[in-house]
Amino acid sequence: MAEEQKPQRWWQTVPGILTATAGIITVVTGLIVGLHQAGVFDTATKHVPQAQNTTRTPPGAAKPPAMPGTVPSAPTPSATGQTVQSPLTLAAGAEVRLGSAVYKILTAQLDRYNVEKLTVRFTVRMTNNSGSVDIFGDDSFRLLVDGVPRAPISGLLKLVYGHSAEDGDVVFVLPAATQSTVLQVRHSNESTEIPVDLSAKPELVEQKK
């Protein structure tokens, strides 16, 4: 007599297994959707606002100095508690001819170098009437300060082409107690002298308190 076939439970049958699997997938899918909506799986990088790099000038900070111009400067304090009234414009316009070159003093300006010294600045125009290149520089000038020759400190050195002209500044430093000055101009083997009036030297004016 054959053994009686035992009845199988519903989860042991093929339809039962498929039904259970579908139920598990539905539950897991619902759980994932819920977690995603709750932001658990949100891995997007959030934008972090950056601090603005704004540089502010603190009150009372010094401003950059203005570029020097041609307007005479206002009185400025000196180390001795005094002010210097400068610069002063001297008489100009002298013109000398040395060989093929003509030198004309366009302007002459006297200013303070420090408490004990002055500077005198000559703006000179050299005209080269020859057909070749000539040199326009400090070596063509000396300032006789109370009879003692002084070399300029301006570092002027230019080439002047034939039948053309160039302007340049020639600057000398001299003692504030100077009594007489003479500008000596030299070119090739010739030289000449131009008296310079320093009677209106810039004076130290007592600073008002």
Number of C-alpha atoms within 10 A of each C-alpha: 3 4 5 6 6 6 6 8 8 12 12 9 11 10 11 13 13 12 13 14 12 12 12 12 11 11 11 12 12 12 12 13 11 12 13 12 11 10 9 10 11 10 7 6 6 6 6 6 6 6 6 6 6 6 6 6 9 7 6 6 7 8 7 6 6 6 5 8 7 5 7 13 12 11 15 12 15 13 8 10 12 16 18 21 19 19 19 17 16 18 14 17 10 13 14 16 16 15 14 15 18 16 22 18 19 17 17 20 17 22 21 22 15 13 15 10 14 20 20 23 20 21 16 22 19 23 22 24 18 15 11 10 14 19 15 25 18 20 15 18 22 21 25 19 18 14 11 10 15 16 16 22 12 15 12 15 13 14 13 20 17 15 14 13 17 15 16 18 19 21 23 20 21 19 15 17 11 14 12 14 19 19 18 17 20 16 20 10 7 10 15 12 15 15 13 17 14 17 10 10 20 17 14 17 13 12 14 7 4
